[in-house]
């Protein structure tokens, strides 16, 4: 029973730590204020998570899984065009609730670019997961994988640019208009099977 209780307590702490990081960021994470915020102690946090770095990596994984769960619902829909898929994605990304996730993502991304060895796993998943998610509908519709991957790269680059702008400026009206112009340019028949 004690082991089950320990696991449950650890999981609950991890969820609360993820919430804390989404609200306070990662770069200046310190165990003492974190422990106070989650009604624990630095000693207990180190007991459960071994190190601050491990604790932060696990909490980042929780935040990432929460974000991924929002986008997984789109897999169940059949989007007829690239534009329709991108509009669905932007509807999720533009919400105030999504911004803490992206602020944390950009913060960690910046750190990862400075220390690629330490954050190698983060950098792989930051690109690879999204490539796989976005290129899937193209491939299923018959687009050759290299072309589908290139199109997915265009989409990832676009969304990340818009979200970086939105997190920095907060100018949703201007960015919504820009996204719509960009999405309209993507509205091509590339989702149709390639029979050539």
TINUMAR-229465 format. One record per residue (C-alpha): chain; x, y, z; residue in three letters. Coordinates in pm, 1 decimal. Example, Ala and Ser with C-alpha at 12.3 -4.5 7.8 and 13.67 -1.06 7.14 Angstrom:
<recs>
<rec><mol>A</mol><c1>1230.0</c1><c2>-450.0</c2><c3>780.0</c3><type>ALA</type></rec>
<rec><mol>A</mol><c1>1367.0</c1><c2>-106.0</c2><c3>714.0</c3><type>SER</type></rec>
</recs>
This chain:
<recs>
<rec><mol>A</mol><c1>0.0</c1><c2>0.0</c2><c3>0.0</c3><type>UNK</type></rec>
<rec><mol>A</mol><c1>279.2</c1><c2>243.9</c2><c3>87.0</c3><type>UNK</type></rec>
<rec><mol>A</mol><c1>430.4</c1><c2>206.1</c2><c3>-258.4</c3><type>UNK</type></rec>
<rec><mol>A</mol><c1>97.0</c1><c2>281.5</c2><c3>-424.4</c3><type>UNK</type></rec>
<rec><mol>A</mol><c1>51.9</c1><c2>585.9</c2><c3>-203.2</c3><type>UNK</type></rec>
<rec><mol>A</mol><c1>407.5</c1><c2>699.1</c2><c3>-288.1</c3><type>UNK</type></rec>
<rec><mol>A</mol><c1>337.4</c1><c2>664.4</c2><c3>-660.8</c3><type>UNK</type></rec>
<rec><mol>A</mol><c1>11.3</c1><c2>856.1</c2><c3>-631.3</c3><type>UNK</type></rec>
<rec><mol>A</mol><c1>176.1</c1><c2>1132.7</c2><c3>-428.8</c3><type>UNK</type></rec>
<rec><mol>A</mol><c1>465.9</c1><c2>1154.4</c2><c3>-675.2</c3><type>UNK</type></rec>
<rec><mol>A</mol><c1>226.1</c1><c2>1177.9</c2><c3>-970.8</c3><type>UNK</type></rec>
<rec><mol>A</mol><c1>24.9</c1><c2>1450.3</c2><c3>-796.1</c3><type>UNK</type></rec>
<rec><mol>A</mol><c1>341.6</c1><c2>1645.6</c2><c3>-716.6</c3><type>UNK</type></rec>
<rec><mol>A</mol><c1>453.4</c1><c2>1618.3</c2><c3>-1077.6</c3><type>UNK</type></rec>
<rec><mol>A</mol><c1>124.8</c1><c2>1762.5</c2><c3>-1203.5</c3><type>UNK</type></rec>
<rec><mol>A</mol><c1>157.9</c1><c2>2052.1</c2><c3>-959.1</c3><type>UNK</type></rec>
<rec><mol>A</mol><c1>520.0</c1><c2>2108.0</c2><c3>-1058.7</c3><type>UNK</type></rec>
<rec><mol>A</mol><c1>416.3</c1><c2>2122.5</c2><c3>-1425.2</c3><type>UNK</type></rec>
<rec><mol>A</mol><c1>154.2</c1><c2>2383.7</c2><c3>-1332.6</c3><type>UNK</type></rec>
<rec><mol>A</mol><c1>418.8</c1><c2>2582.7</c2><c3>-1146.3</c3><type>UNK</type></rec>
<rec><mol>A</mol><c1>661.2</c1><c2>2573.7</c2><c3>-1440.7</c3><type>UNK</type></rec>
<rec><mol>A</mol><c1>389.0</c1><c2>2680.5</c2><c3>-1682.8</c3><type>UNK</type></rec>
<rec><mol>A</mol><c1>325.0</c1><c2>2981.3</c2><c3>-1463.1</c3><type>UNK</type></rec>
<rec><mol>A</mol><c1>681.4</c1><c2>3068.2</c2><c3>-1360.6</c3><type>UNK</type></rec>
<rec><mol>A</mol><c1>906.7</c1><c2>2936.3</c2><c3>-1635.4</c3><type>UNK</type></rec>
<rec><mol>A</mol><c1>1205.8</c1><c2>2707.1</c2><c3>-1626.3</c3><type>UNK</type></rec>
<rec><mol>A</mol><c1>1531.5</c1><c2>2903.4</c2><c3>-1644.3</c3><type>UNK</type></rec>
<rec><mol>A</mol><c1>1516.9</c1><c2>3037.1</c2><c3>-1287.1</c3><type>UNK</type></rec>
<rec><mol>A</mol><c1>1360.1</c1><c2>2728.3</c2><c3>-1133.2</c3><type>UNK</type></rec>
<rec><mol>A</mol><c1>1470.3</c1><c2>2691.2</c2><c3>-770.8</c3><type>UNK</type></rec>
<rec><mol>A</mol><c1>1374.2</c1><c2>2404.5</c2><c3>-540.8</c3><type>UNK</type></rec>
<rec><mol>A</mol><c1>1288.8</c1><c2>2609.1</c2><c3>-231.3</c3><type>UNK</type></rec>
<rec><mol>A</mol><c1>1015.0</c1><c2>2831.5</c2><c3>-384.8</c3><type>UNK</type></rec>
<rec><mol>A</mol><c1>893.6</c1><c2>2540.1</c2><c3>-594.5</c3><type>UNK</type></rec>
<rec><mol>A</mol><c1>860.3</c1><c2>2316.8</c2><c3>-287.5</c3><type>UNK</type></rec>
<rec><mol>A</mol><c1>671.9</c1><c2>2589.1</c2><c3>-101.8</c3><type>UNK</type></rec>
<rec><mol>A</mol><c1>432.4</c1><c2>2635.3</c2><c3>-395.5</c3><type>UNK</type></rec>
<rec><mol>A</mol><c1>350.2</c1><c2>2263.6</c2><c3>-409.0</c3><type>UNK</type></rec>
<rec><mol>A</mol><c1>325.4</c1><c2>2236.2</c2><c3>-26.1</c3><type>UNK</type></rec>
<rec><mol>A</mol><c1>629.9</c1><c2>2014.4</c2><c3>2.4</c3><type>UNK</type></rec>
<rec><mol>A</mol><c1>999.1</c1><c2>2048.5</c2><c3>88.3</c3><type>UNK</type></rec>
<rec><mol>A</mol><c1>1318.6</c1><c2>2039.5</c2><c3>-119.9</c3><type>UNK</type></rec>
<rec><mol>A</mol><c1>1415.1</c1><c2>1717.3</c2><c3>60.0</c3><type>UNK</type></rec>
<rec><mol>A</mol><c1>1088.9</c1><c2>1545.9</c2><c3>-41.1</c3><type>UNK</type></rec>
<rec><mol>A</mol><c1>1121.7</c1><c2>1666.1</c2><c3>-401.3</c3><type>UNK</type></rec>
<rec><mol>A</mol><c1>1474.2</c1><c2>1525.5</c2><c3>-420.1</c3><type>UNK</type></rec>
<rec><mol>A</mol><c1>1353.7</c1><c2>1199.6</c2><c3>-263.9</c3><type>UNK</type></rec>
<rec><mol>A</mol><c1>1093.7</c1><c2>1155.1</c2><c3>-537.1</c3><type>UNK</type></rec>
<rec><mol>A</mol><c1>1281.8</c1><c2>1301.3</c2><c3>-834.9</c3><type>UNK</type></rec>
<rec><mol>A</mol><c1>1654.7</c1><c2>1262.0</c2><c3>-749.7</c3><type>UNK</type></rec>
<rec><mol>A</mol><c1>1762.9</c1><c2>1600.6</c2><c3>-894.6</c3><type>UNK</type></rec>
<rec><mol>A</mol><c1>1622.7</c1><c2>1935.8</c2><c3>-1000.3</c3><type>UNK</type></rec>
<rec><mol>A</mol><c1>1713.3</c1><c2>1857.4</c2><c3>-1362.4</c3><type>UNK</type></rec>
<rec><mol>A</mol><c1>1527.0</c1><c2>1526.0</c2><c3>-1357.3</c3><type>UNK</type></rec>
<rec><mol>A</mol><c1>1227.2</c1><c2>1685.2</c2><c3>-1186.1</c3><type>UNK</type></rec>
<rec><mol>A</mol><c1>1216.9</c1><c2>1960.6</c2><c3>-1450.0</c3><type>UNK</type></rec>
<rec><mol>A</mol><c1>1249.4</c1><c2>1713.9</c2><c3>-1739.2</c3><type>UNK</type></rec>
<rec><mol>A</mol><c1>960.7</c1><c2>1504.1</c2><c3>-1606.3</c3><type>UNK</type></rec>
<rec><mol>A</mol><c1>742.6</c1><c2>1811.3</c2><c3>-1549.7</c3><type>UNK</type></rec>
<rec><mol>A</mol><c1>818.1</c1><c2>1934.6</c2><c3>-1902.0</c3><type>UNK</type></rec>
<rec><mol>A</mol><c1>705.7</c1><c2>1594.1</c2><c3>-2026.5</c3><type>UNK</type></rec>
<rec><mol>A</mol><c1>375.9</c1><c2>1635.7</c2><c3>-1839.3</c3><type>UNK</type></rec>
<rec><mol>A</mol><c1>322.0</c1><c2>1981.2</c2><c3>-1991.3</c3><type>UNK</type></rec>
<rec><mol>A</mol><c1>402.4</c1><c2>1841.2</c2><c3>-2335.2</c3><type>UNK</type></rec>
<rec><mol>A</mol><c1>159.1</c1><c2>1552.8</c2><c3>-2294.2</c3><type>UNK</type></rec>
<rec><mol>A</mol><c1>-117.9</c1><c2>1791.0</c2><c3>-2192.4</c3><type>UNK</type></rec>
<rec><mol>A</mol><c1>-57.6</c1><c2>1994.3</c2><c3>-2506.5</c3><type>UNK</type></rec>
<rec><mol>A</mol><c1>-36.5</c1><c2>1685.7</c2><c3>-2723.0</c3><type>UNK</type></rec>
<rec><mol>A</mol><c1>-371.5</c1><c2>1561.8</c2><c3>-2588.7</c3><type>UNK</type></rec>
<rec><mol>A</mol><c1>-536.2</c1><c2>1876.9</c2><c3>-2725.8</c3><type>UNK</type></rec>
<rec><mol>A</mol><c1>-400.2</c1><c2>1811.8</c2><c3>-3074.2</c3><type>UNK</type></rec>
<rec><mol>A</mol><c1>-459.2</c1><c2>1436.4</c2><c3>-3072.1</c3><type>UNK</type></rec>
<rec><mol>A</mol><c1>-831.6</c1><c2>1503.2</c2><c3>-3113.7</c3><type>UNK</type></rec>
<rec><mol>A</mol><c1>-754.8</c1><c2>1636.4</c2><c3>-3461.6</c3><type>UNK</type></rec>
<rec><mol>A</mol><c1>-627.7</c1><c2>1294.7</c2><c3>-3569.5</c3><type>UNK</type></rec>
<rec><mol>A</mol><c1>-984.4</c1><c2>1168.5</c2><c3>-3558.0</c3><type>UNK</type></rec>
<rec><mol>A</mol><c1>-1104.4</c1><c2>1428.2</c2><c3>-3807.5</c3><type>UNK</type></rec>
<rec><mol>A</mol><c1>-1072.6</c1><c2>1404.3</c2><c3>-4184.3</c3><type>UNK</type></rec>
<rec><mol>A</mol><c1>-945.5</c1><c2>1741.4</c2><c3>-4301.4</c3><type>UNK</type></rec>
<rec><mol>A</mol><c1>-996.1</c1><c2>1775.0</c2><c3>-4676.0</c3><type>UNK</type></rec>
<rec><mol>A</mol><c1>-724.9</c1><c2>2034.6</c2><c3>-4731.3</c3><type>UNK</type></rec>
<rec><mol>A</mol><c1>-409.0</c1><c2>2156.5</c2><c3>-4571.3</c3><type>UNK</type></rec>
<rec><mol>A</mol><c1>-590.1</c1><c2>2482.6</c2><c3>-4492.9</c3><type>UNK</type></rec>
<rec><mol>A</mol><c1>-869.8</c1><c2>2309.4</c2><c3>-4304.4</c3><type>UNK</type></rec>
<rec><mol>A</mol><c1>-618.9</c1><c2>2118.1</c2><c3>-4089.9</c3><type>UNK</type></rec>
<rec><mol>A</mol><c1>-422.7</c1><c2>2437.5</c2><c3>-4019.4</c3><type>UNK</type></rec>
<rec><mol>A</mol><c1>-737.2</c1><c2>2626.8</c2><c3>-3922.0</c3><type>UNK</type></rec>
<rec><mol>A</mol><c1>-819.4</c1><c2>2351.4</c2><c3>-3672.4</c3><type>UNK</type></rec>
<rec><mol>A</mol><c1>-466.3</c1><c2>2366.2</c2><c3>-3531.1</c3><type>UNK</type></rec>
<rec><mol>A</mol><c1>-470.3</c1><c2>2746.6</c2><c3>-3505.5</c3><type>UNK</type></rec>
<rec><mol>A</mol><c1>-806.3</c1><c2>2741.1</c2><c3>-3326.2</c3><type>UNK</type></rec>
<rec><mol>A</mol><c1>-633.7</c1><c2>2548.0</c2><c3>-3046.3</c3><type>UNK</type></rec>
<rec><mol>A</mol><c1>-302.8</c1><c2>2737.3</c2><c3>-3052.4</c3><type>UNK</type></rec>
<rec><mol>A</mol><c1>-447.6</c1><c2>3089.7</c2><c3>-3038.2</c3><type>UNK</type></rec>
<rec><mol>A</mol><c1>-633.5</c1><c2>3044.1</c2><c3>-2708.6</c3><type>UNK</type></rec>
<rec><mol>A</mol><c1>-506.8</c1><c2>3212.8</c2><c3>-2390.2</c3><type>UNK</type></rec>
<rec><mol>A</mol><c1>-493.6</c1><c2>2869.0</c2><c3>-2223.2</c3><type>UNK</type></rec>
<rec><mol>A</mol><c1>-235.8</c1><c2>2749.7</c2><c3>-2479.2</c3><type>UNK</type></rec>
<rec><mol>A</mol><c1>5.9</c1><c2>3039.1</c2><c3>-2434.4</c3><type>UNK</type></rec>
<rec><mol>A</mol><c1>177.9</c1><c2>2922.8</c2><c3>-2112.8</c3><type>UNK</type></rec>
<rec><mol>A</mol><c1>264.8</c1><c2>2597.5</c2><c3>-2290.9</c3><type>UNK</type></rec>
<rec><mol>A</mol><c1>421.6</c1><c2>2782.1</c2><c3>-2581.3</c3><type>UNK</type></rec>
<rec><mol>A</mol><c1>604.1</c1><c2>3032.1</c2><c3>-2359.9</c3><type>UNK</type></rec>
<rec><mol>A</mol><c1>760.0</c1><c2>2740.9</c2><c3>-2171.9</c3><type>UNK</type></rec>
<rec><mol>A</mol><c1>835.9</c1><c2>2563.9</c2><c3>-2500.4</c3><type>UNK</type></rec>
<rec><mol>A</mol><c1>1016.7</c1><c2>2866.6</c2><c3>-2643.4</c3><type>UNK</type></rec>
<rec><mol>A</mol><c1>1207.9</c1><c2>2920.2</c2><c3>-2319.3</c3><type>UNK</type></rec>
<rec><mol>A</mol><c1>1335.1</c1><c2>2562.7</c2><c3>-2316.0</c3><type>UNK</type></rec>
<rec><mol>A</mol><c1>1399.8</c1><c2>2569.9</c2><c3>-2691.4</c3><type>UNK</type></rec>
<rec><mol>A</mol><c1>1629.1</c1><c2>2870.0</c2><c3>-2643.4</c3><type>UNK</type></rec>
<rec><mol>A</mol><c1>1819.6</c1><c2>2690.1</c2><c3>-2367.4</c3><type>UNK</type></rec>
<rec><mol>A</mol><c1>1841.6</c1><c2>2376.8</c2><c3>-2581.9</c3><type>UNK</type></rec>
<rec><mol>A</mol><c1>2001.1</c1><c2>2568.1</c2><c3>-2867.9</c3><type>UNK</type></rec>
<rec><mol>A</mol><c1>2275.8</c1><c2>2679.2</c2><c3>-2627.0</c3><type>UNK</type></rec>
<rec><mol>A</mol><c1>2331.0</c1><c2>2331.1</c2><c3>-2480.0</c3><type>UNK</type></rec>
<rec><mol>A</mol><c1>2240.1</c1><c2>2081.4</c2><c3>-2750.4</c3><type>UNK</type></rec>
<rec><mol>A</mol><c1>2390.0</c1><c2>1778.2</c2><c3>-2575.7</c3><type>UNK</type></rec>
<rec><mol>A</mol><c1>2198.4</c1><c2>1831.3</c2><c3>-2254.4</c3><type>UNK</type></rec>
<rec><mol>A</mol><c1>1870.7</c1><c2>1888.6</c2><c3>-2438.8</c3><type>UNK</type></rec>
<rec><mol>A</mol><c1>1919.9</c1><c2>1649.1</c2><c3>-2731.2</c3><type>UNK</type></rec>
<rec><mol>A</mol><c1>1600.4</c1><c2>1455.9</c2><c3>-2655.5</c3><type>UNK</type></rec>
<rec><mol>A</mol><c1>1397.7</c1><c2>1774.5</c2><c3>-2631.4</c3><type>UNK</type></rec>
<rec><mol>A</mol><c1>1527.8</c1><c2>1900.8</c2><c3>-2967.3</c3><type>UNK</type></rec>
<rec><mol>A</mol><c1>1449.2</c1><c2>1569.7</c2><c3>-3137.7</c3><type>UNK</type></rec>
<rec><mol>A</mol><c1>1093.3</c1><c2>1556.7</c2><c3>-3008.8</c3><type>UNK</type></rec>
<rec><mol>A</mol><c1>1031.8</c1><c2>1930.0</c2><c3>-3061.8</c3><type>UNK</type></rec>
<rec><mol>A</mol><c1>1063.7</c1><c2>1875.2</c2><c3>-3435.9</c3><type>UNK</type></rec>
<rec><mol>A</mol><c1>1010.8</c1><c2>1504.0</c2><c3>-3490.1</c3><type>UNK</type></rec>
<rec><mol>A</mol><c1>676.1</c1><c2>1472.3</c2><c3>-3311.8</c3><type>UNK</type></rec>
<rec><mol>A</mol><c1>525.3</c1><c2>1760.2</c2><c3>-3507.0</c3><type>UNK</type></rec>
<rec><mol>A</mol><c1>663.7</c1><c2>1640.3</c2><c3>-3840.8</c3><type>UNK</type></rec>
<rec><mol>A</mol><c1>504.5</c1><c2>1301.5</c2><c3>-3785.1</c3><type>UNK</type></rec>
<rec><mol>A</mol><c1>171.5</c1><c2>1453.1</c2><c3>-3678.2</c3><type>UNK</type></rec>
<rec><mol>A</mol><c1>138.1</c1><c2>1698.2</c2><c3>-3968.1</c3><type>UNK</type></rec>
<rec><mol>A</mol><c1>281.2</c1><c2>1490.9</c2><c3>-4252.1</c3><type>UNK</type></rec>
<rec><mol>A</mol><c1>49.4</c1><c2>1198.2</c2><c3>-4173.4</c3><type>UNK</type></rec>
<rec><mol>A</mol><c1>-259.5</c1><c2>1326.7</c2><c3>-4358.5</c3><type>UNK</type></rec>
<rec><mol>A</mol><c1>-47.5</c1><c2>1410.5</c2><c3>-4663.4</c3><type>UNK</type></rec>
<rec><mol>A</mol><c1>106.9</c1><c2>1063.5</c2><c3>-4673.6</c3><type>UNK</type></rec>
<rec><mol>A</mol><c1>-231.2</c1><c2>894.1</c2><c3>-4624.5</c3><type>UNK</type></rec>
<rec><mol>A</mol><c1>-366.4</c1><c2>1098.4</c2><c3>-4915.8</c3><type>UNK</type></rec>
<rec><mol>A</mol><c1>-88.2</c1><c2>973.2</c2><c3>-5143.1</c3><type>UNK</type></rec>
<rec><mol>A</mol><c1>169.8</c1><c2>1251.8</c2><c3>-5126.7</c3><type>UNK</type></rec>
<rec><mol>A</mol><c1>524.6</c1><c2>1110.8</c2><c3>-5140.0</c3><type>UNK</type></rec>
<rec><mol>A</mol><c1>688.2</c1><c2>1123.3</c2><c3>-4798.5</c3><type>UNK</type></rec>
<rec><mol>A</mol><c1>970.9</c1><c2>1366.1</c2><c3>-4891.3</c3><type>UNK</type></rec>
<rec><mol>A</mol><c1>715.5</c1><c2>1618.5</c2><c3>-5022.9</c3><type>UNK</type></rec>
<rec><mol>A</mol><c1>485.7</c1><c2>1559.2</c2><c3>-4725.3</c3><type>UNK</type></rec>
<rec><mol>A</mol><c1>778.2</c1><c2>1619.6</c2><c3>-4488.7</c3><type>UNK</type></rec>
<rec><mol>A</mol><c1>869.9</c1><c2>1942.8</c2><c3>-4668.0</c3><type>UNK</type></rec>
<rec><mol>A</mol><c1>509.1</c1><c2>2066.0</c2><c3>-4646.3</c3><type>UNK</type></rec>
<rec><mol>A</mol><c1>495.8</c1><c2>1973.3</c2><c3>-4276.4</c3><type>UNK</type></rec>
<rec><mol>A</mol><c1>817.0</c1><c2>2170.8</c2><c3>-4223.6</c3><type>UNK</type></rec>
<rec><mol>A</mol><c1>657.7</c1><c2>2477.9</c2><c3>-4384.2</c3><type>UNK</type></rec>
<rec><mol>A</mol><c1>357.9</c1><c2>2443.5</c2><c3>-4151.7</c3><type>UNK</type></rec>
<rec><mol>A</mol><c1>567.4</c1><c2>2395.1</c2><c3>-3836.3</c3><type>UNK</type></rec>
<rec><mol>A</mol><c1>782.2</c1><c2>2695.0</c2><c3>-3925.6</c3><type>UNK</type></rec>
<rec><mol>A</mol><c1>476.7</c1><c2>2909.7</c2><c3>-3986.7</c3><type>UNK</type></rec>
<rec><mol>A</mol><c1>297.8</c1><c2>2818.5</c2><c3>-3665.6</c3><type>UNK</type></rec>
<rec><mol>A</mol><c1>608.6</c1><c2>2859.7</c2><c3>-3453.1</c3><type>UNK</type></rec>
<rec><mol>A</mol><c1>670.4</c1><c2>3202.6</c2><c3>-3600.3</c3><type>UNK</type></rec>
<rec><mol>A</mol><c1>312.5</c1><c2>3312.0</c2><c3>-3534.9</c3><type>UNK</type></rec>
<rec><mol>A</mol><c1>316.1</c1><c2>3175.9</c2><c3>-3178.9</c3><type>UNK</type></rec>
<rec><mol>A</mol><c1>649.1</c1><c2>3340.8</c2><c3>-3099.6</c3><type>UNK</type></rec>
<rec><mol>A</mol><c1>502.4</c1><c2>3670.7</c2><c3>-3222.4</c3><type>UNK</type></rec>
<rec><mol>A</mol><c1>180.6</c1><c2>3616.4</c2><c3>-3024.2</c3><type>UNK</type></rec>
<rec><mol>A</mol><c1>364.4</c1><c2>3524.7</c2><c3>-2701.8</c3><type>UNK</type></rec>
<rec><mol>A</mol><c1>582.0</c1><c2>3833.4</c2><c3>-2741.3</c3><type>UNK</type></rec>
<rec><mol>A</mol><c1>333.9</c1><c2>4093.4</c2><c3>-2864.5</c3><type>UNK</type></rec>
<rec><mol>A</mol><c1>-8.0</c1><c2>3964.3</c2><c3>-2759.3</c3><type>UNK</type></rec>
<rec><mol>A</mol><c1>-148.6</c1><c2>4123.1</c2><c3>-3076.6</c3><type>UNK</type></rec>
<rec><mol>A</mol><c1>-400.7</c1><c2>3849.6</c2><c3>-3156.7</c3><type>UNK</type></rec>
<rec><mol>A</mol><c1>-602.9</c1><c2>4053.5</c2><c3>-3407.2</c3><type>UNK</type></rec>
<rec><mol>A</mol><c1>-301.4</c1><c2>4128.5</c2><c3>-3627.2</c3><type>UNK</type></rec>
<rec><mol>A</mol><c1>-166.3</c1><c2>3774.6</c2><c3>-3603.7</c3><type>UNK</type></rec>
<rec><mol>A</mol><c1>-506.6</c1><c2>3614.6</c2><c3>-3672.9</c3><type>UNK</type></rec>
<rec><mol>A</mol><c1>-521.0</c1><c2>3815.0</c2><c3>-3996.9</c3><type>UNK</type></rec>
<rec><mol>A</mol><c1>-168.5</c1><c2>3710.0</c2><c3>-4091.2</c3><type>UNK</type></rec>
<rec><mol>A</mol><c1>-244.8</c1><c2>3344.7</c2><c3>-4014.9</c3><type>UNK</type></rec>
<rec><mol>A</mol><c1>-554.3</c1><c2>3356.7</c2><c3>-4235.1</c3><type>UNK</type></rec>
<rec><mol>A</mol><c1>-352.2</c1><c2>3498.5</c2><c3>-4526.0</c3><type>UNK</type></rec>
<rec><mol>A</mol><c1>-90.2</c1><c2>3228.2</c2><c3>-4476.6</c3><type>UNK</type></rec>
<rec><mol>A</mol><c1>-349.1</c1><c2>2950.6</c2><c3>-4448.3</c3><type>UNK</type></rec>
<rec><mol>A</mol><c1>-524.4</c1><c2>3068.0</c2><c3>-4764.9</c3><type>UNK</type></rec>
<rec><mol>A</mol><c1>-195.1</c1><c2>3034.2</c2><c3>-4951.4</c3><type>UNK</type></rec>
<rec><mol>A</mol><c1>-167.8</c1><c2>2675.2</c2><c3>-4824.7</c3><type>UNK</type></rec>
<rec><mol>A</mol><c1>-513.5</c1><c2>2584.2</c2><c3>-4957.7</c3><type>UNK</type></rec>
<rec><mol>A</mol><c1>-390.7</c1><c2>2373.5</c2><c3>-5247.1</c3><type>UNK</type></rec>
<rec><mol>A</mol><c1>-490.0</c1><c2>2025.4</c2><c3>-5366.1</c3><type>UNK</type></rec>
<rec><mol>A</mol><c1>-182.0</c1><c2>1868.3</c2><c3>-5210.1</c3><type>UNK</type></rec>
<rec><mol>A</mol><c1>-401.0</c1><c2>1651.4</c2><c3>-4985.5</c3><type>UNK</type></rec>
<rec><mol>A</mol><c1>-531.6</c1><c2>1475.3</c2><c3>-5294.0</c3><type>UNK</type></rec>
<rec><mol>A</mol><c1>-362.5</c1><c2>1145.3</c2><c3>-5385.3</c3><type>UNK</type></rec>
<rec><mol>A</mol><c1>-65.6</c1><c2>1196.3</c2><c3>-5613.4</c3><type>UNK</type></rec>
<rec><mol>A</mol><c1>-132.5</c1><c2>973.8</c2><c3>-5914.5</c3><type>UNK</type></rec>
<rec><mol>A</mol><c1>156.1</c1><c2>1086.1</c2><c3>-6129.6</c3><type>UNK</type></rec>
</recs>
